[in-house]
Amino acid sequence: MRIVILGAAGRAGRAVLAALFPLSGVEAVFLADGDVEALTRMASQPAPFPLHMRYLEAADHRCLRERLSEADLALGCLGPFHLHEAGVFQAALEAGCDYLSLCDDAQATAELLSRREEAAGRGLRVLLGCGMAPGLSNLLALRAASRLDRVDRLRFFWRLDGLSALGWATIRHLARSLSGKAAVIRDGREERVRAGGWAEAVDFPPPAGPGIAAYMHRPEPFTLTRAVEGVRESFFKGGLSGRGEDFLLQVISRLGEEGYAELLLDLLKLAAGKAMASKKERPCPSFLRVTAEGFRGKRPYRVHLAAAGDYYRVTGAVAAAAVAWLRLADPPPGVYTPEEAMDPGSSLPFLEASGARFFMAEEASP
């Protein structure tokens, strides 16, 4: 299998590359990015398969198609995904290249899911949300739901520790996720609420502890209803570790809505400070909590599943698990989300290798 990693020089792309090392059947990996200096540094690292550097101009459709035409499988780490996902999908169709994406943008996810028949007709396999969230978040929800006989409610909570540990694409997408309207499920129907609103206190797994989370514009609430029948309510809330950083990101998201792009970038640099300006990278602790509520027999129950780990290492692990799924399961052509395709149990060895820790609790509802 020949694999091309789009956006390979970014933090997510490098984490995905490292997670591919233990996989068998990888003949070669093409590292595609617009940062030539970073690609040159990556070329010198040892790897169990040949590494080939490729310059990528993401906005140039012809260049994108040429990069994809060299591979059997593309791994999409090219964020922010609302800018690039539709173009990459079209290029994959034209090149006949399967596509696994870290896409965490709700609008882009909905658009690609609407093109399932087109992908199937071209013989293309596409899996969206191959990261920590979505990705691991979906698998946790699927596992929590399996512990109940009937599921009425699915709640997602996510926390990232520190702007300065995040890549630029991640920060830009967080700002987008906190702007506009977020999709939620109420009474079995999709509705829209103000992103960044309705903040609440949440107990995250250790060592995070209590934190504040607000509505985010994410794909999980509407994709999970495809796999878990009967869900009447679902939403996704997230936040950062510090109240100051959280507030600043909220302000940035509102400025982004008004189109103040240059001011947005200045504020991002101010938020990150010297830590982001330096080339030294720090770990990025991330925490997920998913709660499924419903019935076990005739008794109301809640199932809580949580995970803690480095955001980029866990994302790389989920992407590697997705590659293994595609190779071993050999699914029919189409566009999939993680809960429709991947088995939580088969992903566990990859997640354990990333250092992720898992927590579970059950309780009878009052």
C-alpha positions in Angstrom: 0.0 0.0 0.0 1.3 3.4 -1.0 0.2 6.2 1.3 0.3 10.0 0.9 -0.1 12.2 3.9 -1.5 15.6 3.0 -0.3 18.3 5.4 2.5 16.0 6.5 4.7 18.7 8.1 2.0 19.8 10.6 1.8 18.4 14.1 -1.1 16.1 13.2 0.7 14.9 10.0 3.9 14.1 11.9 1.9 12.2 14.6 0.1 10.2 11.9 3.4 9.3 10.3 4.9 8.0 13.5 1.8 6.0 14.2 2.1 4.2 10.9 5.5 2.8 11.7 4.3 -0.5 13.2 1.9 -1.3 10.4 2.6 -4.0 7.9 1.9 -3.8 4.2 3.1 -0.2 3.8 5.3 0.0 0.7 6.0 3.7 0.7 4.8 7.0 2.2 4.7 10.3 0.3 4.9 13.3 2.6 3.0 16.2 0.9 3.2 19.8 2.3 3.8 23.4 1.3 6.5 23.8 4.0 9.6 22.7 2.1 12.0 23.4 5.0 9.9 21.1 7.3 9.8 18.4 4.7 13.5 18.5 4.4 13.9 17.9 8.1 11.5 15.0 8.0 13.4 13.3 5.1 16.3 12.6 7.4 14.4 10.6 10.0 14.6 6.8 10.0 11.5 4.9 9.0 10.6 1.3 8.3 9.5 2.2 4.8 10.7 4.6 2.1 9.8 8.3 2.6 9.3 10.5 -0.5 8.9 14.3 -0.2 6.3 16.1 -2.3 5.6 19.8 -2.5 1.9 20.5 -2.1 0.0 23.6 -3.0 -3.3 22.8 -1.4 -5.3 25.4 -3.2 -4.1 24.2 -6.6 -6.4 21.4 -7.7 -4.1 20.0 -10.3 -1.2 19.8 -7.8 -3.5 18.1 -5.3 -4.7 15.5 -7.9 -1.1 14.8 -8.9 -0.1 14.1 -5.3 -3.1 11.7 -4.9 -2.4 9.9 -8.1 0.8 8.5 -6.8 -0.8 6.7 -3.9 -3.4 4.0 -3.1 -4.5 5.8 0.0 -4.5 9.4 1.2 -4.5 10.5 4.8 -6.0 14.0 5.1 -4.3 16.1 7.8 -4.8 19.3 5.8 -6.6 21.6 8.2 -8.6 23.8 8.7 -10.9 21.3 7.0 -13.6 23.8 6.0 -11.1 25.3 3.6 -9.7 22.1 1.9 -12.0 19.1 2.5 -14.3 19.4 -0.6 -11.3 20.0 -2.9 -9.4 17.0 -1.5 -12.5 14.8 -1.9 -12.9 15.8 -5.5 -9.3 15.2 -6.2 -9.5 11.7 -4.6 -12.5 10.9 -6.9 -10.6 12.0 -10.0 -7.4 10.2 -8.9 -9.2 7.0 -7.8 -7.5 7.2 -4.4 -9.1 6.0 -1.1 -9.3 8.7 1.5 -9.1 8.7 5.3 -9.5 12.2 6.8 -9.1 13.8 10.2 -11.9 16.1 9.2 -13.6 17.6 12.3 -15.7 20.2 10.6 -19.5 19.7 10.8 -20.3 21.4 7.5 -17.6 19.6 5.5 -18.7 16.3 7.0 -22.3 16.8 6.1 -21.3 17.8 2.5 -19.2 14.7 2.0 -21.8 12.4 3.5 -24.3 13.8 1.0 -22.0 12.5 -1.8 -22.0 8.8 -0.7 -23.5 7.6 -3.9 -20.9 9.5 -6.0 -18.0 7.9 -4.0 -19.6 4.5 -4.3 -20.1 4.9 -8.0 -16.4 5.7 -8.4 -15.3 2.8 -6.2 -13.9 5.1 -3.6 -13.7 4.3 0.2 -13.8 7.4 2.4 -13.7 7.5 6.2 -14.2 10.9 7.9 -13.2 11.8 11.5 -10.1 9.6 12.0 -8.8 11.5 15.0 -9.4 12.1 18.7 -12.6 14.1 18.1 -14.3 13.0 16.0 -12.9 9.5 15.9 -12.2 8.3 19.5 -15.2 10.4 20.6 -17.5 8.4 18.3 -16.1 5.1 19.4 -16.5 5.9 23.1 -20.1 6.9 22.4 -20.7 3.6 20.5 -19.3 1.6 23.3 -21.3 3.5 26.0 -24.5 3.0 24.0 -23.8 -0.7 23.7 -24.0 -1.0 27.5 -27.7 0.1 27.4 -30.8 -1.6 26.0 -32.2 1.8 25.0 -30.4 5.0 24.4 -32.2 8.3 24.8 -29.4 10.8 25.2 -25.7 11.1 24.1 -23.6 14.0 25.5 -20.0 14.8 24.4 -17.6 16.9 26.4 -14.0 17.8 25.3 -11.2 19.7 26.8 -7.8 20.9 25.4 -5.1 22.1 27.7 -3.6 25.3 26.4 -3.5 27.3 23.2 0.3 27.4 23.1 0.5 23.6 22.6 -1.8 23.6 19.6 -1.0 23.9 15.9 -2.3 26.8 13.9 -4.9 24.8 12.0 -6.3 23.4 15.2 -6.6 26.9 16.8 -8.3 28.3 13.7 -10.8 25.4 13.7 -11.5 25.8 17.4 -12.4 29.5 16.7 -14.7 28.4 13.9 -16.3 25.7 16.1 -17.3 28.4 18.6 -18.8 30.7 16.1 -22.2 30.6 14.3 -24.7 28.0 15.1 -24.0 24.5 16.5 -26.1 21.4 15.5 -27.8 19.6 18.4 -30.4 17.0 18.5 -33.6 17.8 20.5 -36.7 15.6 20.6 -35.2 13.5 17.8 -34.8 16.5 15.4 -31.7 18.5 14.5 -31.8 22.1 15.8 -29.3 25.0 15.9 -28.1 26.8 19.0 -25.5 29.5 19.4 -22.0 28.1 19.5 -20.0 29.2 22.5 -23.2 29.5 24.6 -24.7 27.5 27.5 -21.5 26.9 29.3 -21.6 24.3 32.1 -19.2 22.8 34.6 -18.0 19.3 33.7 -15.9 16.7 35.6 -13.2 15.6 33.2 -11.0 12.5 33.8 -7.8 13.0 35.8 -5.6 14.9 35.9 -7.9 17.5 34.4 -10.7 17.6 36.9 -13.5 20.2 36.7 -13.7 22.4 33.7 -16.0 24.6 31.7 -17.5 23.5 28.4 -19.8 25.3 25.9 -21.6 24.3 22.7 -19.4 23.7 19.8 -20.2 23.2 16.1 -19.2 19.6 15.6 -20.3 16.6 13.5 -20.7 14.0 16.4 -24.3 14.9 17.4 -25.8 14.2 14.0 -23.5 11.4 12.8 -24.1 9.3 15.9 -27.9 9.3 15.3 -27.2 7.3 12.1 -25.6 4.4 14.2 -27.5 4.6 17.5 -31.2 4.3 17.0 -33.7 6.1 19.2 -31.4 9.0 20.4 -33.7 11.9 21.3 -31.0 14.3 22.5 -27.4 14.8 21.6 -24.9 17.7 21.9 -21.2 18.5 21.9 -19.5 20.9 24.3 -15.9 21.8 24.7 -13.4 24.3 26.1 -9.8 25.0 27.1 -8.1 24.6 30.4 -7.9 28.2 31.4 -10.8 30.5 31.8 -8.8 33.4 30.3 -7.8 31.3 27.2 -11.4 30.1 26.9 -12.7 33.7 27.0 -10.1 34.9 24.5 -11.0 32.1 22.0 -14.6 33.1 22.3 -13.8 36.7 21.5 -11.6 35.5 18.6 -14.4 33.4 17.2 -16.8 36.4 17.2 -14.2 38.6 15.4 -13.7 35.8 12.9 -17.4 35.9 12.1 -17.1 39.6 11.3 -14.2 38.9 8.9 -11.5 40.7 10.8 -8.9 38.1 9.6 -5.7 40.2 10.3 -6.9 41.1 13.8 -7.8 37.5 14.4 -4.3 36.4 13.6 -2.8 39.1 15.8 -4.9 37.9 18.7 -4.0 34.3 18.1 -0.3 35.2 18.3 -1.0 37.2 21.5 -2.8 34.3 23.1 0.0 31.8 22.2 2.8 34.1 23.3 6.4 33.1 23.1 5.7 29.4 23.6 4.0 29.2 20.2 6.6 31.4 18.5 9.3 29.0 19.5 9.9 25.8 17.5 9.9 23.7 20.7 6.7 21.8 20.9 5.0 20.9 24.1 2.6 18.0 24.9 -1.1 18.8 24.3 -3.2 17.0 27.0 -6.7 16.4 25.9 -9.7 14.9 27.7 -12.9 13.4 26.4 -16.0 12.4 28.3 -19.1 10.8 26.7 -22.3 10.0 28.7 -25.0 7.8 27.3 -28.4 7.9 29.1 -31.2 5.4 28.7 -32.5 2.2 30.1 -31.1 -1.2 31.0 -34.1 -3.4 31.2 -36.8 -1.2 32.9 -34.4 0.8 34.9 -32.9 4.2 33.8 -29.1 4.1 33.6 -26.2 6.4 32.8 -22.9 5.1 31.3 -19.9 7.4 31.4 -16.8 6.7 29.3 -13.8 9.0 29.4 -10.3 9.2 27.9 -7.1 11.2 28.5 -4.1 11.5 26.3 -2.0 13.7 24.1 -4.2 15.2 21.5 -1.8 14.6 18.6 -0.6 11.2 19.6 -4.1 9.9 20.1 -5.1 11.4 16.8 -2.2 9.5 15.1 -3.3 6.3 16.8 -6.9 6.5 15.5 -5.6 7.3 12.0 -3.4 4.2 12.1 -6.3 2.1 13.3 -8.3 3.4 10.4 -5.6 2.4 7.9 -5.6 -1.1 9.5 -9.4 -1.2 9.3 -9.4 -0.3 5.6 -6.7 -2.9 4.8 -8.2 -5.8 6.8 -12.0 -5.2 6.5 -11.8 -4.2 2.8 -15.2 -2.4 3.0 -17.4 -1.7 0.0 -17.0 1.8 -1.6 -18.8 4.7 0.1 -18.4 7.5 2.7 -18.2 6.4 6.3 -18.0 7.9 9.8 -16.1 6.1 12.6 -19.1 4.7 14.4 -20.4 3.2 11.1 -17.1 1.4 10.3 -14.5 0.9 13.0 -14.8 -1.5 16.0 -13.8 0.1 19.3 -12.1 -3.2 20.4 -9.9 -3.5 17.4 -8.7 0.1 17.9 -7.6 -0.5 21.5 -4.0 -1.7 20.7 -3.3 1.5 18.7 -4.7 3.7 21.4 -2.8 1.9 24.2 0.4 2.5 22.2 -0.4 6.2 22.2 -0.4 6.3 26.0 -4.1 7.1 26.2 -5.9 6.1 29.5 -9.6 5.2 29.8 -12.2 5.5 32.5 -15.6 4.0 32.9 -18.5 4.5 35.4 -22.1 3.4 35.5 -24.9 4.6 37.7 -28.7 4.2 38.0 -30.5 7.4 37.1 -32.8 8.8 39.8 
